[in-house]
Amino acid sequence: MMHSFLQGCVLMVTGLACWTAAPATDDRVVDAMTEPAVPADNVTAVLVNEDMDDPFSSSLPAERMFDAAVFAAAESPALRNPANVNPDRFVGFGVTRPTGALHDGALPRLAGVRREGMKEIDLVTRICRLGDTQRHALELALQSDLRRVAGEVDTVRDRYVGASAEDVDPRAFQSDVEVCRQVIATALGSGSLLARVAGDMLDPQVRRHWQHGRRECRWRATVAAVLEPLDESLGLSSSQYAAVEQWRVLRGYLERIGIEPLAEDAPGDVMKEEGPPMEFEP
């Protein structure tokens, strides 16, 4: 009974995190938060058929269930993008038997955070034309942030090492999972060492230029994510897709600089018939 309730908490926590996540801001890691360790011999999130054996057997250690709830949902592209989920299939967590150590710590599972951090470093290096010494300082700051986040997650995870599902308080388990997922999601936020080092390194004018370029890249990624299901449902032509994409980019740009976009500037005519896409370069 307790094991079934705990299994429900794991699925509820991971499901809510994937389906009801708030829109990303500048201080949150966008897209993949974590990436499976290599070799991936621990927990893997997969889409499985309904007749698959229940991976949450009574012998499954509590720390493995913790890994599934904290890491596995973020490791599955299908779960990160609800549009890719087939509603006729059951979403579950397949657990493979380990060939070595059960867990090497959270640090190897933060490859996605490391990837996002390197993207930030590449962006600020390119926009602000940093030298090798400055870039190296940013990379050291990123490594420090990764160790900090891994340490916080491992501290919580240690509570479940060696415990069985029957020994775990479901409410405390759910709370711990949410805390760890939040720590991972905000790993590179404004309070991170990477953000502070980058801020100290740049003068105010260059910092504003970097932040504008950073927001622009994130906004374009958001526009692309929004347009993907729209394109699939409406079957947009290439010119219609380009018009809608450029309109959304233009609207976001105008709103950020305090100008209200005009309704007549929306790509309504292009949506009705073929025509050249609007030309706009932010």
Secondary structure, 3 states (H helix, E strand, C coil): CHHHHHHHHHHHHHHHHHHCCCCCCCCCCCCCCCECCCCCCCEEEEEECCCCCCCCCCCCEHHHHHHHHHHHHHHCHHHHCHHHCCCCCEEEEEECCCCCCCCCCCHHHEHHHHHHHHHHHHHHHHHHCCCHHHHHHHHHHHHHHHHHHHHHHHHHHHHHCCCEHHHCCHHHHHHHHHHHHHHHHCCCCCCCHHHHHHHHHCCHHHHHHHHHHHHHHHHHHHHHHHHHHHHHHHCCCHHHHHHHHHHHHHHHHHHHCCCCCCHHHCCHHHHHCCCCCCCCCC
